[in-house]
Each structure stands twice: as structure tokens, then as C-alpha cells.
Amino acid sequence: MHDFAKTLFKECVDSLASINMEEPDADTRFSDDIFNYSSALRLREKIDNATDEQNVELELRDWISVYTTLGVYCMVFSVKALSRFKNEVLAHPELGNEHDIEQLYERTPKARLLLHNLEKRLGHKSLFHQRQEIMIKRGWFKLMDPVPKYNILK
């Protein structure tokens, strides 16, 4: 896993922590084992505990967790959601600050591109394909912003 991907994944997990998944009225798209937040947290901790020289070995299930986390992140922090968040922050400055919003605007296209690249790389695997099909059926990809035009892979 590239350094930019590790950083991006950790930042996406941290941003999703701001959403309370335990609330009864939380969006049902987060349930039914599609998005397992505790699994994303464990993976984040595994990445955090690895030294700079140590390469983090990810199994297919780990990649599925990364893929789903990025998908949820891109859905929650789409341009539409970011615009709504920005309006709320302008009305209630205690909810966040301009720097946080700028970080989200910068991260979201990169997360979407990483998600797109994971689809290209692992989409042929049956377990991965199954997760992808469920996300497509639930309309997650329609809620995301389009893939950006630049490529950050090296």
C-alpha cells in the first residue's frame, strides 16, 4: 500500500468517526455488514502500528474493507454533502472550520480515484465483485461524485 493511500485511508476513517453510527436514525446504507466501522478502525490501527520501512500486507478482506470505507466516505462527503456542511458551518461556526472543509474538498476526489483504481485492480475477484454488486444495487456509486480526471498513482 502506497504512503498516500495509507494516509488517505486513515484520514477517511477519521472523518467518518464524526458520524455517529450507533444512532437509530443513522442511514441504513451503513448497516447489513456492508460497512463495518470497527473493521476499518482495526485496519487503521494495523497501518498506524507499522513502521515506515515495514510494508503493510493486506489480504483481500482488508482491501474490501478499504474499498468499502472509501466508498462510504465518498458518498457521505460528496460535493452535495460538502456544500450542505459548508452552509451549516457558516450558520453555526462551532460545527467546524474552513480548514476542515478544505481538507474534505481536497481528499474526496483522491479517495474516489483510489476507489476507482481498486475496482480496476481487484474487480475480477469474486469476493470483491460481490461487494461491488451490493454497493451498485444500493445506489452508492450514484451518490458519489464522478472520478476526477487526474491520476495520483505512481
Secondary structure as GFF3:
##gff-version 3
##sequence-region A 1 154
A	DSSP	alpha_helix	3	16	.	.	.	ID=ss1
A	DSSP	three_ten_helix	28	30	.	.	.	ID=ss2
A	DSSP	alpha_helix	37	49	.	.	.	ID=ss3
A	DSSP	alpha_helix	60	76	.	.	.	ID=ss4
A	DSSP	alpha_helix	79	91	.	.	.	ID=ss5
A	DSSP	three_ten_helix	93	95	.	.	.	ID=ss6
A	DSSP	alpha_helix	98	122	.	.	.	ID=ss7
A	DSSP	alpha_helix	126	137	.	.	.	ID=ss8
A	DSSP	alpha_helix	140	143	.	.	.	ID=ss9
###
